[in-house]
Amino acid sequence: MAASMGFAASSRLILKSMRPLMQLSKPTPRWCAVRNITRSNFLSGVEGTKLLMPALSPTMEEGTILKWLKQEGDAISAGDALCEIETDKATLTLDADDDAVLAKILVPEGTSGVKISSLIALLVPEGEDYKAVEIPADAAAPSPPAADVVSDGQIQGVSDTTQFSSMRHAVGKDSGVLSPAVRQLLDTHHLSATDISPSGPHGRLLKGDVLQFIQEGGAKKHPTVEAAVPEPTPLPVTQTQATAPPPAFVPPTTDIQQQATYTDIELTNIRKVIAKRLTESKRTTPHSYASTDCNMDRIMNIRKDLKKEGIKVSVNDFIIKAAAVALKELPDVNASWSGKEAQRISDIDISVAVATDKGLITPIVKNAIGKGLVEISENVKDLAARAREGKLQLHEFQGGSFSISNLGMFGISEFSAVINPPQACILAIGSARMTLSQSLKPQAMTTVMMSSDSRVVDDALAATFLQSFKKNMENPLRLGIL
Amino acid sequence: MFSLVCRRFGAISRNSHRVLPAAARRQYTNEQTEASFSVLDYKLHKLESGPSANVTVTRDDALKLYRQMQVIRRMETAAGNLYKSKAVRGFCHLYSGQEACAVGIKAAMREGDALITAYRAHGWAHLMGLSVAEILTELTGRRTGCAKGKGGSMHMYTKNFYGGNGIVGAQVPLGAGVATALKYSGSDNLCVALYGDGAANQGQIFEAYNIAKLWELPCVFVCENNKYGMGTAVERASASTDYYARGDYVPGIWVDGMDVLAVREATQFAADYCRSGKGPLVMEVETYRYSGHSMSDPGTSYRTRDEVQEIRQQRDPITNFRDRMTTSGLATAQELKEVDLGVRAEIDEGVERAKNEAELPASEAFTDIYSNTAPFMVRGCDPFTTHPSHTH
């Protein structure tokens, strides 16, 4: 206990122990008498008991001393509240353990960022001269936290604002503190607090100092940081602090991270389900692709003729019927994977992809083989309209044995679609484009690509199906007869 | 002539210390070897007579009691400070304010008597034989801890001390079991099973009362009523706050738990009662804890700071006992100050060791699983890694 007493202290000890003999002791102060503790000369010594910053919650790393509830020289009883400490969670009070006198407050109230187990005050036992307490040498000023500036050139994330503001320079007692306005200015202009001379009390860097520095041409403001999109926090470009030369010239934007502005779009339930199912389908189903070109001339002509009679059918309806007929001819394609083997489906229900603003829905044209073009057309129109309104019933879009997706109206020449499980195939129709036939006659050709589940429909079967489909498309007579 | 008169008076006082009040004695002698005090009256339940309200203590005993209480107080303060500097993690329940209960009960226990308590057990662990250093190093998880650093605050055991139990009220039936073993073995030792006011409403405690009374087990059930079960005041928790009467057919005594001599006297009475084969006894020691329930509880959200300070100033067991000792002449204040310094040194040494000693190596995580087995391979964190169960 008396280990660290110097010569002056030990001579004081001798004097103090001689006091009762010399009858020079002061009368016991009243507050001592209350506790009935006699002045013990045995304990004289000016070494103070250290009061360390406590971790008042298990996750606390540092805290703020809000207010000292006792002043230097106050007597403290065990259990008295000494100071209010603000932690990461709440404001709690620090209690004294023993009866003592608060000798010296080393960290004034209002100081934030006081690390736990750092020295905040000194106590002396009751009856001692608190003014004579020895202040440990290393407790002169709160040590500034290490400025961990990243110098490896990696791009920092936006959450590193605190990293920059922890850069402080210790000039005076209060010099470590940077106000938010100052920090903002330093960040946006990529300045270091050490470059600017402070003029505030206790060496504090003021906003005026930074503004003056900038006005005098200290640093060039970065042009793109204050881009059109307003940012809630200034971008801390700490690595340029370390790697860039003193701010006479700010290098162009290449190595500076652009704030990636993005908005999160909340997925609707439909899209979430679509996402989940398609991911599962693409991941688990072995897709294989086969495509062929179909000559659309005859279908176009029939369509024109029917229109003259007042019957409105679209090319899509022909496609649906053609696919249905092909499925009737090759029932093995109208199948699904049961998990172990291919299972033929007896009904030919074709799902037609409809784009709605909520996502892609595939309402089903049930028993497409048994319906004529007009009926198919009406079905599709009705289903599509209700799909866009979101009024489809469950059985109207769950099920089906074959899907058709037509992007011809968008001008897509060719595309491949993802199979809707548990179906085996999906036919992706492109747009009709004018080409020249072998005999240099203009013809309208459409590329259709079928994605098939290789476990159910292998390449040969897919090819055979597409052959049949092409024949149906190019010879619409087959649609009715077969 | 005058000196003869003084000596005569001194002789009278030495011989009739039981009759003369304490204040009168002080004038005549410097150091007493024995002193008597009166304590708060006990409340009895189904007992015709109880312990005496006039207690005597010898100087040596008084110094020992004082030192023990001071050790516990300082040790708990040190544990709290270690926790606040994050050297101790997890749970830490402090006994500050309740020292008189533990010290008083232990003083009336005999060698061979067993004890079991809940998790506010650091003070008890020390009194039952563990050193301060062993306890503090256990809290900080070092290899010299009483459980090699593997257990922590709620895992301290030693001979005849059954812990250290985390589940509220679970230790009371265990205590009845220990008492059964003691009775079965034919010894005249007893078991003291402690629980708190919060646990007093647990069902298994009443089961323990039943079997103890039925088989006349030598078990003293002690309820340490510190007025708050975690944060709930006893009035809000219990329909009947007469915890000494809760045993119903088991006789009970209420004791002022802030007075170490009263507790000692009552425990002596209870121990004699049990040892004479009359069966169990319930003892309620009314006490107070200064700190919160544990280190995560500041202790001020369900009671006022003034209340705590008032108890500290008026009913603190150590201060009151010290005053008694000095006013009755059993010891001087200077002597007690020296005891304090000795205690402080002992605790400081414990704290130093707790901070600086080494922890066990990681290979020790797989040892001490079973007692007294041949070495075998312990499965690690996955089925493919194994570790030896004995490192030496």
Contacts between the chains, C-beta under 8 A, distances in Angstrom:
chain1	res1	chain2	res2	distance
A	36	B	323	6.8
A	37	B	333	7.9
A	38	B	333	5.5
A	38	B	334	7.8
A	40	B	334	7.3
A	40	B	337	5.5
A	42	B	334	7.8
A	42	B	337	6.9
A	42	B	338	7.8
A	42	B	341	7.8
A	43	B	337	7.7
A	43	B	341	8.0
A	52	B	81	7.8
A	52	B	84	7.7
A	52	B	85	6.1
A	54	B	81	7.7
A	54	B	84	3.4
A	54	B	85	7.0
A	55	B	83	7.9
A	55	B	84	5.4
A	55	B	85	6.6
A	55	B	86	4.9
A	56	B	84	7.0
A	56	B	298	7.7
A	57	B	296	7.3
A	58	B	86	7.8
A	58	B	89	6.9
A	58	B	296	7.1
A	77	B	309	7.2
A	77	B	312	7.0
A	77	B	313	7.3
A	78	B	290	7.9
A	78	B	312	6.2
A	79	B	290	5.9
A	79	B	305	7.8
A	79	B	308	5.8
A	79	B	309	5.6
A	79	B	312	5.0
A	80	B	309	7.3
A	81	B	305	6.6
A	92	B	298	5.6
A	93	B	298	7.3
A	93	B	300	7.3
A	97	B	77	4.7
A	97	B	80	7.4
A	97	B	81	7.1
A	98	B	77	7.4
A	116	B	84	7.8
A	116	B	85	6.7
A	116	B	86	6.5
A	117	B	85	4.6
A	117	B	86	7.4
